[in-house]
Amino acid sequence: MQFVSSRYTTAITAALFALSLLAMLASGAAWAQEGLAAGRAAIVHGTDGEGLRLRSGPGLDYAVQVTLPEGTRVQVLEGPQVADGHQWFRVSSALGSGWAAARYLVAEERVTLTASSASAGQTLQMRIVGYHVPSSAAPRTATGTAPRWGTVAVDPQVIPLGSRLMIEGFEGMIFVAEDTGGAVRGNIIDVWFDDPEAARRFGTQTRTVTVLGR
């Protein structure tokens, strides 16, 4: 009798596990992107301008410690762990560390491969200008996103909108061409700063820009 109960309990446990797995799949559980693993580098991607929230633990109930802008480079420290229909990795960046949902991380080498397939890798000497628009003006970019650190304005005739860029002096940061401007013509790029004083201090500088592709 005890043996039968044990078998019955085991069967129930297996059934519950299967149901949990099906529920996670049905709810769109985000499994780890290819190439993500401890010790690897990744890029924040797919946040639609909202940024990636790093939490104090692997789950949605944990407090947000910092929000990383789109295009930020991170180092994967550990994981994955499954919680709330997501896989989570603990990552570190120049802005802070915490647990991130894998669906918003792309392995760095995959970004590089995508860029190569788009015949990117071109380097340009550009005039880089710091810019900021007060939040009271409810600024929006030419592509409809809210500007943030990582947003740049370009001349689409020189750099196509949607391109990802690396700018000399901002190592570890990938910028996204999301905006245009009346004064942004030719070899000029405007870099958004969240702090207007930082934008003023940066002013205008000549730096090397590497186009990674879209």
Backbone hydrogen bonds in HBPLUS format (Angstrom, degrees):
<---DONOR---> <-ACCEPTOR-->    atom                        ^
c    i                          cat <-CA-CA->   ^        H-A-AA   ^      H-
h    n   atom  resd res      DA  || num        DHA   H-A  angle D-A-AA Bond
n    s   type  num  typ     dist DA aas  dist angle  dist       angle   num
A0005-SER N   A0001-MET O   3.03 MM   4  6.32 158.8  2.08 147.5 152.8     1
A0006-SER N   A0002-GLN O   3.00 MM   4  6.23 152.1  2.08 143.6 151.1     2
A0007-ARG N   A0003-PHE O   3.00 MM   4  6.32 157.4  2.05 148.2 154.1     3
A0008-TYR N   A0004-VAL O   2.84 MM   4  6.06 157.3  1.89 149.1 156.2     4
A0009-THR N   A0005-SER O   2.84 MM   4  6.06 157.6  1.89 148.5 154.2     5
A0010-THR N   A0006-SER O   2.94 MM   4  6.17 157.7  1.99 147.1 153.2     6
A0011-ALA N   A0007-ARG O   2.94 MM   4  6.18 156.8  1.99 149.1 155.1     7
A0012-ILE N   A0008-TYR O   2.98 MM   4  6.25 157.7  2.03 149.0 154.9     8
A0013-THR N   A0009-THR O   2.93 MM   4  6.16 162.0  1.97 151.0 155.7     9
A0014-ALA N   A0010-THR O   2.98 MM   4  6.21 160.7  2.01 149.6 154.4    10
A0015-ALA N   A0011-ALA O   2.94 MM   4  6.15 154.7  2.00 145.9 153.2    11
A0016-LEU N   A0012-ILE O   2.91 MM   4  6.16 159.1  1.95 153.2 158.5    12
A0017-PHE N   A0013-THR O   2.97 MM   4  6.20 156.4  2.03 147.4 154.0    13
A0018-ALA N   A0014-ALA O   2.98 MM   4  6.22 158.1  2.03 146.8 152.4    14
A0019-LEU N   A0015-ALA O   2.92 MM   4  6.19 158.0  1.97 149.5 155.5    15
A0020-SER N   A0016-LEU O   2.90 MM   4  6.12 154.9  1.96 147.6 154.3    16
A0021-LEU N   A0017-PHE O   2.94 MM   4  6.20 156.7  2.00 148.7 155.0    17
A0022-LEU N   A0018-ALA O   2.93 MM   4  6.19 159.4  1.98 149.4 154.9    18
A0023-ALA N   A0019-LEU O   2.90 MM   4  6.08 152.8  1.97 145.2 153.0    19
A0024-MET N   A0020-SER O   2.97 MM   4  6.23 153.3  2.05 146.8 153.4    20
A0025-LEU N   A0021-LEU O   3.04 MM   4  6.33 158.6  2.09 148.5 154.1    21
A0026-ALA N   A0022-LEU O   2.86 MM   4  6.03 158.8  1.90 149.1 155.4    22
A0027-SER N   A0023-ALA O   3.01 MM   4  6.12 140.9  2.16 140.9 150.4    23
A0029-ALA N   A0024-MET O   2.90 MM   5  5.21 149.3  2.00 155.4 156.9    24
A0028-GLY N   A0025-LEU O   3.16 MM   3  5.31 161.4  2.20 107.4 111.0    25
A0030-ALA N   A0085-GLY O   2.84 MM  55  6.41 136.1  2.03 152.6 156.3    26
A0087-GLN N   A0030-ALA O   2.99 MM  57  6.24 124.9  2.30 167.7 169.2    27
A0036-LEU N   A0033-GLN O   3.30 MM   3  6.02 165.0  2.33 140.5 140.4    28
A0040-ARG N   A0037-ALA O   3.03 MM   3  5.66 155.8  2.09 143.2 144.0    29
A0039-GLY N   A0076-VAL O   2.76 MM  37  5.51 170.0  1.77 149.0 147.6    30
A0076-VAL N   A0040-ARG O   2.83 MM  36  5.50 174.9  1.83 177.3 178.2    31
A0108-GLU N   A0041-ALA O   3.03 MM  67  5.57 177.7  2.03 128.5 127.9    32
A0042-ALA N   A0074-VAL O   2.95 MM  32  5.36 158.4  2.00 147.9 151.9    33
A0074-VAL N   A0042-ALA O   2.86 MM  32  5.36 166.4  1.88 153.6 156.7    34
A0043-ILE N   A0106-VAL O   2.77 MM  63  5.23 156.2  1.83 145.7 152.9    35
A0106-VAL N   A0043-ILE O   2.96 MM  63  5.23 151.8  2.04 141.9 151.2    36
A0044-VAL N   A0072-THR O   2.93 MM  28  5.32 159.7  1.97 149.7 156.4    37
A0071-GLY N   A0044-VAL O   2.88 MM  27  4.99 159.4  1.92 131.9 138.0    38
A0045-HIS N   A0104-TYR O   2.98 MM  59  5.18 163.2  2.01 126.0 131.2    39
A0050-GLU N   A0047-THR O   3.00 MM   3  5.32 164.4  2.03 115.7 118.9    40
A0052-LEU N   A0068-LEU O   2.74 MM  16  4.95 155.8  1.79 146.4 149.6    41
A0068-LEU N   A0052-LEU O   2.76 MM  16  4.95 162.5  1.79 143.4 142.7    42
A0054-LEU N   A0066-VAL O   2.81 MM  12  5.45 177.4  1.81 178.5 179.2    43
A0065-GLN N   A0054-LEU O   2.69 MM  11  5.70 169.1  1.70 164.0 167.8    44
A0055-ARG N   A0099-TRP O   2.92 MM  44  4.92 166.9  1.94 135.7 137.3    45
A0099-TRP N   A0055-ARG O   2.75 MM  44  4.92 168.1  1.76 140.7 144.4    46
A0056-SER N   A0063-ALA O   2.94 MM   7  5.68 143.4  2.08 152.3 164.0    47
A0059-GLY N   A0057-GLY O   3.02 MM   2  5.92 122.1  2.37 113.4  97.4    48
A0062-TYR N   A0059-GLY O   3.33 MM   3  5.84 163.5  2.36 111.7 116.5    49
A0072-THR N   A0069-PRO O   3.16 MM   3  5.82 152.3  2.24 142.4 141.3    50
A0174-ILE N   A0071-GLY O   3.15 MM 103  4.72 138.4  2.33 125.5 133.9    51
A0073-ARG N   A0172-GLY O   3.27 MM  99  5.43 139.6  2.44 171.2 168.0    52
A0075-GLN N   A0092-SER O   2.80 MM  17  5.15 161.1  1.84 150.6 157.1    53
A0092-SER N   A0075-GLN O   2.85 MM  17  5.15 147.9  1.95 141.4 152.2    54
A0077-LEU N   A0090-ARG O   2.68 MM  13  5.41 163.3  1.71 159.0 163.2    55
A0078-GLU N   A0090-ARG O   3.34 MM  12  5.24 152.0  2.43 133.3 136.8    56
A0090-ARG N   A0078-GLU O   2.90 MM  12  5.24 155.6  1.96 139.2 147.2    57
A0081-GLN N   A0088-TRP O   2.98 MM   7  5.12 138.6  2.16 131.7 144.3    58
A0088-TRP N   A0081-GLN O   2.71 MM   7  5.12 152.6  1.79 145.4 155.1    59
A0083-ALA N   A0086-HIS O   2.99 MM   3  5.55 160.5  2.03 156.2 162.6    60
A0086-HIS N   A0083-ALA O   3.01 MM   3  5.55 157.2  2.07 118.7 125.7    61
A0102-ALA N   A0087-GLN O   2.77 MM  15  5.53 164.8  1.79 163.7 162.6    62
A0089-PHE N   A0100-ALA O   2.95 MM  11  5.41 158.4  1.99 152.0 157.5    63
A0100-ALA N   A0089-PHE O   2.75 MM  11  5.41 164.8  1.77 153.3 156.0    64
A0091-VAL N   A0098-GLY O   2.77 MM   7  5.66 162.3  1.80 170.2 164.9    65
A0098-GLY N   A0091-VAL O   3.02 MM   7  5.66 153.6  2.09 154.7 161.1    66
A0093-SER N   A0096-GLY O   2.89 MM   3  5.26 135.4  2.10 131.4 145.4    67
A0096-GLY N   A0093-SER O   3.28 MM   3  5.26 150.0  2.37  98.9 107.3    68
A0104-TYR N   A0101-ALA O   3.20 MM   3  6.07 167.8  2.22 123.8 127.1    69
A0105-LEU N   A0102-ALA O   3.02 MM   3  5.25 159.2  2.07 121.3 119.3    70
A0110-ARG N   A0107-ALA O   2.91 MM   3  5.43 135.4  2.12 111.5 124.0    71
A0111-VAL N   A0107-ALA O   3.33 MM   4  6.82 145.1  2.46 147.4 157.2    72
A0111-VAL N   A0108-GLU O   3.07 MM   3  5.20 123.4  2.40  99.2 113.2    73
A0112-THR N   A0108-GLU O   3.10 MM   4  6.47 156.1  2.16 150.2 156.8    74
A0113-LEU N   A0109-GLU O   2.97 MM   4  6.20 154.0  2.04 141.2 147.8    75
A0114-THR N   A0110-ARG O   3.01 MM   4  6.17 156.0  2.07 142.6 148.8    76
A0115-ALA N   A0111-VAL O   2.95 MM   4  6.22 157.8  2.00 148.2 154.3    77
A0116-SER N   A0112-THR O   2.94 MM   4  6.21 158.2  1.98 149.9 155.7    78
A0117-SER N   A0113-LEU O   3.00 MM   4  6.23 155.5  2.06 147.9 154.0    79
A0118-ALA N   A0115-ALA O   3.04 MM   3  5.17 139.9  2.21  99.5 111.3    80
A0120-ALA N   A0115-ALA O   3.14 MM   5  5.39 158.1  2.19 149.5 150.1    81
A0119-SER N   A0116-SER O   3.04 MM   3  5.18 157.7  2.09 114.2 114.8    82
A0121-GLY N   A0211-VAL O   2.75 MM  90  5.39 158.0  1.80 165.1 172.9    83
A0211-VAL N   A0122-GLN O   2.85 MM  89  5.44 168.8  1.86 165.5 167.3    84
A0124-LEU N   A0209-VAL O   2.78 MM  85  5.16 154.3  1.84 147.5 156.4    85
A0209-VAL N   A0124-LEU O   2.77 MM  85  5.16 163.2  1.80 155.9 161.8    86
A0126-MET N   A0207-ARG O   3.00 MM  81  5.69 175.7  2.00 163.8 162.4    87
A0207-ARG N   A0126-MET O   3.01 MM  81  5.69 155.8  2.06 161.4 166.6    88
A0127-ARG N   A0187-ASN O   2.84 MM  60  6.17 172.2  1.85 154.6 156.1    89
A0189-ILE N   A0127-ARG O   2.89 MM  62  6.20 160.4  1.93 162.3 162.8    90
A0128-ILE N   A0205-GLN O   2.61 MM  77  5.20 172.0  1.62 171.8 168.8    91
A0205-GLN N   A0128-ILE O   2.87 MM  77  5.20 158.2  1.91 146.6 153.5    92
A0129-VAL N   A0189-ILE O   2.86 MM  60  6.21 161.5  1.90 156.4 161.6    93
A0191-VAL N   A0129-VAL O   2.73 MM  62  5.98 158.9  1.77 153.1 160.4    94
A0130-GLY N   A0203-GLY O   3.01 MM  73  5.54 157.8  2.06 155.0 162.2    95
A0131-TYR N   A0191-VAL O   2.91 MM  60  5.92 155.2  1.97 148.3 146.1    96
A0193-PHE N   A0131-TYR O   2.99 MM  62  6.11 153.9  2.06 167.2 169.0    97
A0137-ALA N   A0134-PRO O   2.98 MM   3  5.66 158.9  2.03 117.3 123.6    98
A0138-ALA N   A0135-SER O   2.90 MM   3  5.16 162.3  1.93 113.1 117.6    99
A0141-THR N   A0145-THR O   2.81 MM   4  5.33 163.9  1.83 157.6 163.2   100
A0144-GLY N   A0141-THR O   2.98 MM   3  5.11 163.0  2.01 108.1 112.4   101
A0143-THR N   A0178-GLU O   3.18 MM  35  5.58 132.0  2.43 172.5 171.4   102
A0151-THR N   A0148-ARG O   2.92 MM   3  5.60 161.4  1.96 147.9 147.4   103
A0176-VAL N   A0150-GLY O   2.84 MM  26  6.16 160.0  1.88 171.6 174.8   104
A0192-TRP N   A0151-THR O   3.03 MM  41  5.58 173.7  2.04 164.3 163.8   105
A0152-VAL N   A0176-VAL O   3.06 MM  24  6.00 148.5  2.16 153.0 147.4   106
A0178-GLU N   A0152-VAL O   3.09 MM  26  6.09 141.8  2.25 155.0 165.1   107
A0179-ASP N   A0152-VAL O   3.18 MM  27  6.06 156.1  2.24 145.4 141.4   108
A0153-ALA N   A0190-ASP O   2.77 MM  37  4.87 154.1  1.84 138.9 148.0   109
A0190-ASP N   A0153-ALA O   2.99 MM  37  4.87 159.2  2.04 138.3 144.2   110
A0154-VAL N   A0179-ASP O   2.84 MM  25  6.31 150.8  1.92 151.7 144.6   111
A0158-VAL N   A0155-ASP O   2.76 MM   3  5.46 158.2  1.81 125.1 132.3   112
A0159-ILE N   A0155-ASP O   2.93 MM   4  6.06 164.3  1.95 156.6 160.0   113
A0163-SER N   A0160-PRO O   3.17 MM   3  5.84 152.9  2.24 138.6 140.1   114
A0162-GLY N   A0177-ALA O   2.69 MM  15  5.12 169.7  1.70 150.2 154.0   115
A0177-ALA N   A0163-SER O   2.87 MM  14  5.33 168.4  1.88 161.5 165.3   116
A0164-ARG N   A0213-GLY O   2.74 MM  49  5.58 153.1  1.81 143.6 148.4   117
A0212-LEU N   A0164-ARG O   2.72 MM  48  5.23 163.9  1.75 162.9 163.5   118
A0165-LEU N   A0175-PHE O   2.80 MM  10  4.99 159.4  1.84 137.1 143.3   119
A0175-PHE N   A0165-LEU O   2.81 MM  10  4.99 159.7  1.85 153.4 154.2   120
A0166-MET N   A0210-THR O   2.92 MM  44  5.08 156.0  1.98 145.5 153.2   121
A0210-THR N   A0166-MET O   2.82 MM  44  5.08 166.4  1.84 153.1 157.8   122
A0170-PHE N   A0167-ILE O   3.01 MM   3  5.76 159.2  2.06 147.4 149.2   123
A0168-GLU N   A0208-THR O   2.91 MM  40  5.33 167.3  1.93 168.2 171.0   124
A0173-MET N   A0170-PHE O   3.14 MM   3  5.78 148.0  2.25 143.6 144.0   125
A0184-VAL N   A0181-GLY O   3.02 MM   3  4.94 151.5  2.10 100.8 109.9   126
A0198-ALA N   A0195-ASP O   3.05 MM   3  5.25 120.8  2.42 102.1 116.4   127
A0199-ALA N   A0195-ASP O   3.10 MM   4  6.49 152.1  2.19 151.5 159.7   128
A0200-ARG N   A0196-PRO O   3.00 MM   4  6.27 152.8  2.08 143.9 150.9   129
A0201-ARG N   A0197-GLU O   2.91 MM   4  6.18 159.7  1.95 149.0 154.4   130
A0202-PHE N   A0198-ALA O   2.97 MM   4  6.11 150.9  2.05 143.5 151.2   131
A0203-GLY N   A0199-ALA O   3.14 MM   4  6.36 160.2  2.18 146.4 150.8   132
